[in-house]
Structure formats: C-alpha cells, structure tokens
Amino acid sequence: MVYHFKIHAEDSGFWAECLELTGCSTQGDTREQLVTNAEEALNLYLEEAEDSLVVHPLPRSIQGEDVIEVPVDPHLALSVVLRRLRTERHFTQKEVADRLGMKSTFSYQRLERRSNPSLSTLKKLKEVFPDLSLDYVLRE
C-alpha cells in the first residue's frame, strides 16, 4: 500500500506533505533523506495508539509533478485496511473476532495493530472480508 507525498523544495532543503493524510509531513536536507523520512513519518502517523478510534482514509491514485509514492510497512498496511473494512461494515471488533473463531477480542485487536498473521488467519480474514486485497496491502 502506498500513500502519496508532494515534495516542496526550499533554499535550506526539502519538505513533503502526504496528500491523503492531513497533518502527515516531514522534511530533509536532501531529496534522498526526505524520502527516507517520509517513510518513517507515514508509518508513525498510521500506527495508532491502542485506545484510538481514528480510521484513516485509504490511499488514492494520485499523479503529478513532484509527487512520490511512499510505501507503508506491510504489517501496518494490513492493520489500516482491516480497521477500514470493519468500520465500513459497522462490525465491532468482538463481532469480527467471533466470525474468525478467535477466543478473545484481544486476538483480533492485535490484527488492527502491527501484526504478522498466519496463512490460516489470512484465509479466515478473506472469508469475513471477501474484498480484502492482499495485493493492495503488499503493494510497494
């Protein structure tokens, strides 16, 4: 999954803002440093506190001059997509945990954090959320 940053050049270096996520921005002395900082800033921005109720917008297809694609860590990308799919369907975390056959809601909540699910869990997720695209999640 990739988000898009617009790069701005200044006399003292560069700064960039994520076009899909208000308030996600970074800077760097060089363009290379800026790209590295954009990846870090994006992942930190998307990694929510445990008690957060924020559901981030998914990336759009954006092209333009000085617009770069910045990949999301795949473990975090899955979490963002799962939270979005769950809320769009008006499911609670407990309802999804039950549909997945999990013993506790906490087990599902970990998936909405940074996670590395097993293939069997991914298969169950696909059954609960048929439109879950792993190609989308893993796109870099």
KOLFI-504608 format. One record per atom (N, C-alpha, C): x, y, z; residue number from 1; atom name. Coordinates in pm, 1 decimal, always signed. Example, Ala and Ser with C-alpha at 12.3 -4.5 7.8 and 13.67 -1.06 7.14 Angstrom:
// residues 2
> xx	yy	zz	miba	bami
> +1319.0	-569.0	+780.0	1	N .
> +1230.0	-450.0	+780.0	1	CA .
> +1320.0	-330.0	+780.0	1	C .
> +1285.0	-225.0	+708.0	2	N .
> +1367.0	-106.0	+714.0	2	CA .
> +1290.0	+3.0	+787.0	2	C .
// end
This chain:
// residues 140
> xx	yy	zz	miba	bami
> +85.4	-115.9	+0.0	1	N .
> +0.0	+0.0	+0.0	1	CA .
> +90.4	+122.6	+0.0	1	C .
> +57.6	+218.6	-83.0	2	N .
> +138.5	+339.8	-91.3	2	CA .
> +50.5	+463.2	-76.9	2	C .
> +103.2	+560.4	-6.6	3	N .
> +42.2	+693.0	+1.4	3	CA .
> +128.5	+786.9	-81.2	3	C .
> +79.4	+906.0	-103.6	4	N .
> +146.6	+999.3	-193.7	4	CA .
> +186.7	+1127.2	-120.0	4	C .
> +310.8	+1165.9	-141.6	5	N .
> +364.5	+1287.2	-81.0	5	CA .
> +401.6	+1386.0	-190.9	5	C .
> +367.0	+1509.8	-169.2	6	N .
> +405.5	+1620.1	-258.5	6	CA .
> +532.4	+1681.5	-200.9	6	C .
> +636.9	+1687.2	-283.3	7	N .
> +766.5	+1740.7	-240.2	7	CA .
> +775.0	+1889.3	-275.0	7	C .
> +824.1	+1964.8	-178.3	8	N .
> +844.6	+2108.5	-195.3	8	CA .
> +992.5	+2138.7	-169.2	8	C .
> +1054.4	+2211.9	-258.9	9	N .
> +1194.8	+2249.7	-242.8	9	CA .
> +1202.5	+2389.2	-183.0	9	C .
> +1297.5	+2405.6	-91.6	10	N .
> +1325.6	+2536.0	-32.5	10	CA .
> +1476.0	+2557.5	-34.5	10	C .
> +1520.5	+2676.2	-2.6	11	N .
> +1663.1	+2705.8	-2.7	11	CA .
> +1741.0	+2615.8	+92.7	11	C .
> +1680.7	+2581.2	+205.5	12	N .
> +1751.3	+2503.6	+307.8	12	CA .
> +1728.2	+2353.1	+297.7	12	C .
> +1654.1	+2307.3	+197.7	13	N .
> +1628.5	+2163.8	+183.8	13	CA .
> +1491.8	+2137.1	+122.9	13	C .
> +1429.4	+2031.2	+171.0	14	N .
> +1301.0	+1987.6	+115.9	14	CA .
> +1202.8	+1959.1	+228.7	14	C .
> +1075.4	+1971.5	+196.7	15	N .
> +971.5	+1923.5	+287.1	15	CA .
> +863.3	+1859.7	+201.6	15	C .
> +785.5	+1771.1	+263.8	16	N .
> +681.7	+1700.0	+189.6	16	CA .
> +560.4	+1679.4	+278.3	16	C .
> +445.0	+1676.6	+212.9	17	N .
> +319.4	+1654.1	+283.3	17	CA .
> +245.0	+1538.9	+217.6	17	C .
> +185.2	+1455.3	+300.0	18	N .
> +105.4	+1344.6	+247.6	18	CA .
> -25.8	+1401.7	+195.6	18	C .
> -60.6	+1368.0	+73.7	19	N .
> -179.7	+1424.0	+10.5	19	CA .
> -309.2	+1359.7	+60.8	19	C .
> -300.5	+1241.8	+118.2	20	N .
> -420.8	+1174.6	+167.1	20	CA .
> -441.5	+1187.6	+318.3	20	C .
> -336.3	+1221.9	+391.7	21	N .
> -342.7	+1224.0	+537.6	21	CA .
> -306.2	+1362.5	+590.1	21	C .
> -404.9	+1438.0	+628.2	22	N .
> -384.3	+1573.1	+677.8	22	CA .
> -293.5	+1572.2	+800.4	22	C .
> -191.3	+1654.1	+796.3	23	N .
> -100.5	+1665.8	+910.2	23	CA .
> +19.8	+1574.2	+905.1	23	C .
> +26.5	+1485.6	+808.2	24	N .
> +142.2	+1396.3	+794.6	24	CA .
> +242.2	+1463.5	+701.7	24	C .
> +351.4	+1510.1	+758.6	25	N .
> +451.9	+1580.1	+678.4	25	CA .
> +589.9	+1552.1	+736.7	25	C .
> +691.0	+1589.0	+659.0	26	N .
> +828.4	+1566.6	+702.6	26	CA .
> +920.4	+1660.1	+626.2	26	C .
> +1047.7	+1654.7	+658.2	27	N .
> +1146.5	+1737.3	+589.8	27	CA .
> +1278.3	+1663.3	+579.7	27	C .
> +1369.6	+1717.0	+500.4	28	N .
> +1502.5	+1658.7	+486.5	28	CA .
> +1595.5	+1754.9	+417.1	28	C .
> +1725.2	+1740.0	+444.4	29	N .
> +1824.6	+1826.0	+381.7	29	CA .
> +1842.3	+1793.0	+234.5	29	C .
> +1829.1	+1663.3	+201.5	30	N .
> +1840.8	+1618.6	+62.7	30	CA .
> +1712.5	+1546.8	+23.6	30	C .
> +1695.3	+1527.7	-105.1	31	N .
> +1576.9	+1455.9	-152.0	31	CA .
> +1578.3	+1310.2	-101.6	31	C .
> +1694.5	+1249.1	-99.3	32	N .
> +1706.4	+1111.8	-51.3	32	CA .
> +1669.6	+1101.9	+96.7	32	C .
> +1717.1	+1195.8	+175.4	33	N .
> +1683.9	+1198.1	+316.9	33	CA .
> +1534.3	+1222.1	+335.3	33	C .
> +1477.1	+1306.0	+252.1	34	N .
> +1334.0	+1334.4	+258.9	34	CA .
> +1252.1	+1208.0	+234.0	34	C .
> +1289.4	+1128.3	+134.8	35	N .
> +1216.5	+1005.1	+104.2	35	CA .
> +1223.2	+909.2	+223.4	35	C .
> +1341.4	+894.3	+282.0	36	N .
> +1357.1	+808.6	+399.8	36	CA .
> +1270.8	+860.2	+514.4	36	C .
> +1273.2	+990.4	+536.9	37	N .
> +1194.2	+1049.9	+644.7	37	CA .
> +1044.2	+1037.8	+617.9	37	C .
> +1004.1	+1042.8	+491.3	38	N .
> +862.3	+1029.5	+456.9	38	CA .
> +811.4	+890.2	+493.6	38	C .
> +891.9	+787.3	+467.4	39	N .
> +852.1	+650.7	+504.5	39	CA .
> +834.5	+640.2	+656.2	39	C .
> +929.0	+694.2	+730.2	40	N .
> +920.1	+688.8	+875.6	40	CA .
> +800.8	+768.8	+927.1	40	C .
> +781.8	+888.8	+875.0	41	N .
> +670.7	+973.3	+918.4	41	CA .
> +536.1	+907.0	+888.3	41	C .
> +524.0	+847.0	+770.4	42	N .
> +399.2	+781.4	+732.0	42	CA .
> +366.7	+665.6	+826.0	42	C .
> +463.2	+581.1	+851.6	43	N .
> +438.9	+466.1	+938.7	43	CA .
> +407.1	+509.7	+1082.2	43	C .
> +475.6	+610.5	+1131.1	44	N .
> +445.2	+661.4	+1265.1	44	CA .
> +306.0	+723.1	+1270.3	44	C .
> +268.0	+792.9	+1166.3	45	N .
> +135.9	+856.1	+1160.3	45	CA .
> +24.8	+751.2	+1161.0	45	C .
> +44.3	+642.9	+1086.1	46	N .
> -58.9	+539.7	+1073.3	46	CA .
> -65.6	+446.9	+1194.5	46	C .
> +42.3	+438.6	+1270.4	47	N .
> +45.8	+348.1	+1385.4	47	CA .
> -24.9	+416.3	+1502.3	47	C .
> -148.5	+375.4	+1524.1	48	N .
> -235.2	+439.6	+1621.8	48	CA .
> -208.9	+390.6	+1764.0	48	C .
> -239.5	+476.6	+1857.9	49	N .
> -237.4	+435.4	+1997.8	49	CA .
> -349.5	+333.9	+2018.7	49	C .
> -333.1	+247.2	+2118.3	50	N .
> -430.0	+139.4	+2140.6	50	CA .
> -572.0	+188.4	+2158.0	50	C .
> -590.6	+302.0	+2223.1	51	N .
> -725.2	+350.0	+2250.2	51	CA .
> -779.8	+442.1	+2140.6	51	C .
> -710.0	+454.4	+2030.2	52	N .
> -751.6	+543.5	+1922.9	52	CA .
> -872.9	+488.4	+1848.0	52	C .
> -960.8	+578.3	+1808.9	53	N .
> -1077.6	+542.1	+1728.7	53	CA .
> -1064.9	+593.5	+1585.7	53	C .
> -948.5	+645.1	+1550.1	54	N .
> -926.2	+701.6	+1417.3	54	CA .
> -926.5	+591.6	+1311.8	54	C .
> -997.1	+616.8	+1203.4	55	N .
> -994.5	+527.7	+1087.7	55	CA .
> -939.1	+611.2	+972.6	55	C .
> -818.5	+579.8	+930.5	56	N .
> -751.4	+659.4	+827.8	56	CA .
> -810.9	+633.9	+689.9	56	C .
> -812.4	+736.8	+606.0	57	N .
> -854.5	+713.9	+467.7	57	CA .
> -751.4	+627.8	+395.2	57	C .
> -799.5	+547.1	+304.5	58	N .
> -707.7	+466.6	+223.6	58	CA .
> -649.3	+553.7	+114.0	58	C .
> -533.1	+517.2	+63.7	59	N .
> -470.6	+597.9	-41.2	59	CA .
> -551.4	+596.9	-170.3	59	C .
> -535.1	+704.2	-245.9	60	N .
> -597.2	+716.7	-378.0	60	CA .
> -486.1	+708.5	-482.7	60	C .
> -527.0	+703.0	-606.3	61	N .
> -430.4	+707.6	-715.3	61	CA .
> -405.6	+854.3	-748.4	61	C .
> -284.6	+899.6	-721.4	62	N .
> -250.2	+1040.2	-742.9	62	CA .
> -121.5	+1046.5	-822.5	62	C .
> -121.9	+1127.9	-924.0	63	N .
> -0.8	+1151.8	-1001.2	63	CA .
> +18.5	+1301.7	-1013.8	63	C .
> +138.8	+1341.4	-1036.8	64	N .
> +166.4	+1482.4	-1054.3	64	CA .
> +313.7	+1510.7	-1040.6	64	C .
> +346.5	+1632.0	-1075.5	65	N .
> +485.3	+1673.7	-1065.1	65	CA .
> +526.5	+1679.4	-918.5	65	C .
> +640.8	+1623.8	-888.5	66	N .
> +695.8	+1619.4	-753.0	66	CA .
> +608.1	+1543.7	-654.1	66	C .
> +529.8	+1447.8	-702.8	67	N .
> +453.0	+1358.7	-615.6	67	CA .
> +522.1	+1222.4	-616.0	67	C .
> +552.6	+1173.0	-496.4	68	N .
> +617.9	+1042.1	-485.4	68	CA .
> +526.2	+945.0	-411.1	68	C .
> +542.0	+817.4	-441.9	69	N .
> +471.0	+712.2	-370.9	69	CA .
> +558.2	+665.2	-255.4	69	C .
> +497.9	+657.8	-137.4	70	N .
> +570.0	+615.1	-18.4	70	CA .
> +501.3	+490.3	+35.4	70	C .
> +574.8	+376.8	+40.6	71	N .
> +512.2	+252.2	+85.5	71	CA .
> +492.2	+248.4	+236.8	71	C .
> +386.4	+178.3	+275.7	72	N .
> +357.9	+153.7	+417.1	72	CA .
> +414.9	+17.3	+453.0	72	C .
> +469.1	+4.4	+571.8	73	N .
> +514.8	-125.6	+620.3	73	CA .
> +398.1	-224.1	+605.7	73	C .
> +418.3	-340.4	+541.8	74	N .
> +307.8	-433.8	+515.9	74	CA .
> +232.2	-477.9	+640.9	74	C .
> +300.9	-493.4	+753.9	75	N .
> +233.0	-532.5	+877.9	75	CA .
> +135.0	-423.9	+921.6	75	C .
> +173.5	-301.1	+901.0	76	N .
> +89.6	-187.7	+937.2	76	CA .
> -18.7	-165.2	+831.9	76	C .
> +13.9	-186.6	+705.6	77	N .
> -84.4	-168.5	+597.4	77	CA .
> -204.7	-260.1	+617.7	77	C .
> -180.1	-384.4	+655.0	78	N .
> -290.2	-477.6	+680.1	78	CA .
> -378.6	-424.9	+792.4	78	C .
> -318.8	-373.0	+896.7	79	N .
> -395.3	-319.4	+1008.9	79	CA .
> -485.5	-204.3	+966.4	79	C .
> -431.3	-113.7	+885.6	80	N .
> -509.0	+1.4	+837.6	80	CA .
> -627.1	-45.2	+753.1	80	C .
> -603.5	-140.3	+664.7	81	N .
> -709.1	-190.8	+576.8	81	CA .
> -815.3	-265.1	+657.8	81	C .
> -773.9	-346.8	+753.3	82	N .
> -871.3	-419.9	+834.3	82	CA .
> -961.2	-326.3	+913.4	82	C .
> -902.4	-224.7	+973.4	83	N .
> -983.2	-128.7	+1050.3	83	CA .
> -1083.3	-59.5	+959.4	83	C .
> -1039.3	-22.7	+840.1	84	N .
> -1128.3	+43.5	+744.1	84	CA .
> -1242.5	-50.2	+703.3	84	C .
> -1211.0	-174.5	+666.0	85	N .
> -1314.2	-269.8	+623.5	85	CA .
> -1413.7	-297.4	+736.1	85	C .
> -1363.0	-313.4	+856.7	86	N .
> -1451.1	-341.8	+970.7	86	CA .
> -1547.5	-227.3	+996.9	86	C .
> -1496.9	-105.3	+996.0	87	N .
> -1583.2	+8.6	+1025.9	87	CA .
> -1682.6	+35.4	+912.5	87	C .
> -1642.2	+11.5	+788.9	88	N .
> -1735.7	+29.9	+676.6	88	CA .
> -1853.5	-66.0	+686.5	88	C .
> -1831.6	-181.8	+745.2	89	N .
> -1937.3	-282.1	+760.0	89	CA .
> -2010.4	-269.7	+893.3	89	C .
> -1968.7	-173.2	+973.8	90	N .
> -2029.4	-148.1	+1104.5	90	CA .
> -2019.0	-269.5	+1196.7	90	C .
> -1906.2	-341.2	+1187.3	91	N .
> -1878.8	-453.2	+1276.9	91	CA .
> -1800.6	-401.3	+1396.2	91	C .
> -1824.9	-460.2	+1511.5	92	N .
> -1738.4	-433.2	+1625.9	92	CA .
> -1618.8	-527.6	+1616.7	92	C .
> -1517.5	-498.4	+1694.9	93	N .
> -1402.8	-588.6	+1698.2	93	CA .
> -1443.9	-725.4	+1751.4	93	C .
> -1534.7	-728.0	+1847.1	94	N .
> -1582.2	-855.4	+1901.4	94	CA .
> -1654.6	-936.4	+1794.0	94	C .
> -1737.2	-870.1	+1713.0	95	N .
> -1808.6	-942.1	+1606.8	95	CA .
> -1711.0	-1005.3	+1508.1	95	C .
> -1607.9	-933.0	+1471.6	96	N .
> -1509.7	-988.8	+1378.1	96	CA .
> -1433.3	-1103.1	+1444.2	96	C .
> -1394.4	-1084.5	+1569.6	97	N .
> -1324.9	-1192.2	+1641.1	97	CA .
> -1410.3	-1318.5	+1643.7	97	C .
> -1540.5	-1303.5	+1670.5	98	N .
> -1630.9	-1419.0	+1671.3	98	CA .
> -1639.4	-1483.3	+1533.2	98	C .
> -1650.3	-1402.0	+1428.4	99	N .
> -1658.5	-1455.1	+1291.7	99	CA .
> -1530.2	-1528.8	+1251.9	99	C .
> -1417.5	-1485.8	+1308.8	100	N .
> -1290.0	-1550.8	+1279.6	100	CA .
> -1266.8	-1673.0	+1368.3	100	C .
> -1353.8	-1695.4	+1464.6	101	N .
> -1338.3	-1808.1	+1555.1	101	CA .
> -1229.9	-1786.2	+1659.3	101	C .
> -1202.5	-1660.7	+1691.1	102	N .
> -1099.2	-1629.4	+1790.1	102	CA .
> -1158.2	-1638.7	+1929.9	102	C .
> -1076.4	-1679.4	+2025.0	103	N .
> -1123.4	-1697.9	+2162.4	103	CA .
> -1146.0	-1565.8	+2234.8	103	C .
> -1076.3	-1460.7	+2191.1	104	N .
> -1091.3	-1332.2	+2259.0	104	CA .
> -1087.7	-1217.6	+2158.8	104	C .
> -1147.8	-1108.1	+2199.0	105	N .
> -1145.3	-987.3	+2116.6	105	CA .
> -1002.9	-935.5	+2103.4	105	C .
> -923.9	-953.9	+2208.5	106	N .
> -785.2	-907.7	+2206.8	106	CA .
> -707.8	-967.5	+2089.6	106	C .
> -736.2	-1092.5	+2056.8	107	N .
> -667.4	-1156.8	+1944.5	107	CA .
> -692.6	-1081.9	+1814.6	107	C .
> -815.2	-1037.0	+1795.7	108	N .
> -844.3	-958.4	+1675.5	108	CA .
> -783.6	-818.7	+1686.5	108	C .
> -791.0	-758.0	+1803.1	109	N .
> -737.4	-623.2	+1820.2	109	CA .
> -590.8	-615.9	+1781.2	109	C .
> -517.6	-723.6	+1806.0	110	N .
> -375.6	-726.3	+1765.2	110	CA .
> -362.1	-715.0	+1613.7	110	C .
> -459.9	-768.0	+1539.1	111	N .
> -454.6	-757.3	+1392.7	111	CA .
> -473.1	-613.2	+1346.3	111	C .
> -543.6	-533.2	+1425.9	112	N .
> -561.6	-392.3	+1391.5	112	CA .
> -446.8	-307.0	+1444.4	112	C .
> -347.5	-367.7	+1497.1	113	N .
> -221.7	-302.6	+1532.4	113	CA .
> -121.3	-344.9	+1426.6	113	C .
> +0.4	-350.0	+1458.8	114	N .
> +104.0	-402.0	+1370.1	114	CA .
> +106.4	-552.5	+1390.8	114	C .
> +81.2	-629.9	+1285.0	115	N .
> +70.6	-774.2	+1303.9	115	CA .
> +132.9	-851.3	+1188.4	115	C .
> +153.3	-978.9	+1213.8	116	N .
> +207.3	-1069.5	+1113.5	116	CA .
> +125.3	-1198.8	+1120.4	116	C .
> +4.1	-1196.9	+1062.0	117	N .
> -85.4	-1311.9	+1077.2	117	CA .
> -38.4	-1433.9	+999.2	117	C .
> -83.0	-1549.8	+1046.2	118	N .
> -52.2	-1674.9	+977.7	118	CA .
> -137.6	-1685.6	+850.6	118	C .
> -100.9	-1778.9	+765.3	119	N .
> -179.2	-1800.5	+643.0	119	CA .
> -322.1	-1842.7	+674.9	119	C .
> -340.1	-1923.3	+778.2	120	N .
> -475.9	-1965.0	+813.6	120	CA .
> -559.3	-1846.2	+861.3	120	C .
> -497.6	-1751.9	+932.2	121	N .
> -569.1	-1631.5	+974.1	121	CA .
> -602.2	-1544.4	+853.3	121	C .
> -509.4	-1532.6	+759.3	122	N .
> -536.0	-1456.1	+637.8	122	CA .
> -652.6	-1516.8	+559.6	122	C .
> -657.4	-1647.8	+555.7	123	N .
> -767.6	-1716.1	+486.3	123	CA .
> -901.4	-1683.3	+553.2	123	C .
> -904.3	-1687.2	+685.3	124	N .
> -1026.8	-1653.7	+758.5	124	CA .
> -1065.1	-1507.0	+738.4	124	C .
> -965.6	-1419.3	+736.5	125	N .
> -993.3	-1277.0	+712.5	125	CA .
> -1057.4	-1257.3	+575.4	125	C .
> -1008.5	-1330.5	+478.7	126	N .
> -1062.8	-1321.6	+342.9	126	CA .
> -1208.4	-1369.3	+339.6	126	C .
> -1242.6	-1466.7	+423.9	127	N .
> -1381.2	-1513.5	+431.2	127	CA .
> -1471.9	-1407.9	+494.2	127	C .
> -1423.6	-1338.7	+596.1	128	N .
> -1502.3	-1234.2	+662.8	128	CA .
> -1508.4	-1108.1	+576.5	128	C .
> -1396.9	-1075.5	+511.2	129	N .
> -1387.0	-956.8	+425.8	129	CA .
> -1347.8	-1000.6	+285.3	129	C .
> -1443.8	-1047.5	+204.5	130	N .
> -1410.8	-1101.8	+71.7	130	CA .
> -1337.1	-1003.3	-19.4	130	C .
> -1357.1	-873.4	+2.1	131	N .
> -1289.9	-775.7	-83.6	131	CA .
> -1152.5	-734.2	-30.7	131	C .
> -1103.8	-800.8	+72.7	132	N .
> -967.8	-775.7	+122.0	132	CA .
> -869.8	-817.3	+13.6	132	C .
> -789.4	-722.2	-32.8	133	N .
> -691.3	-749.5	-138.1	133	CA .
> -551.1	-749.3	-79.5	133	C .
> -490.8	-865.8	-74.8	134	N .
> -354.0	-872.8	-24.8	134	CA .
> -258.2	-807.4	-122.9	134	C .
> -289.2	-808.6	-251.0	135	N .
> -206.0	-736.2	-348.9	135	CA .
> -203.4	-588.7	-315.1	135	C .
> -316.3	-533.7	-277.4	136	N .
> -325.3	-391.6	-238.8	136	CA .
> -242.0	-365.2	-113.7	136	C .
> -256.2	-451.6	-13.9	137	N .
> -185.2	-435.5	+111.7	137	CA .
> -34.3	-442.5	+90.6	137	C .
> +9.8	-534.5	+4.7	138	N .
> +152.8	-559.3	-13.9	138	CA .
> +218.1	-472.7	-120.1	138	C .
> +140.4	-390.0	-189.3	139	N .
> +195.9	-306.5	-297.2	139	CA .
> +298.6	-209.4	-241.1	139	C .
> +413.0	-207.4	-307.2	140	N .
> +519.4	-113.3	-267.6	140	CA .
> +551.5	-19.9	-381.3	140	C .
// end
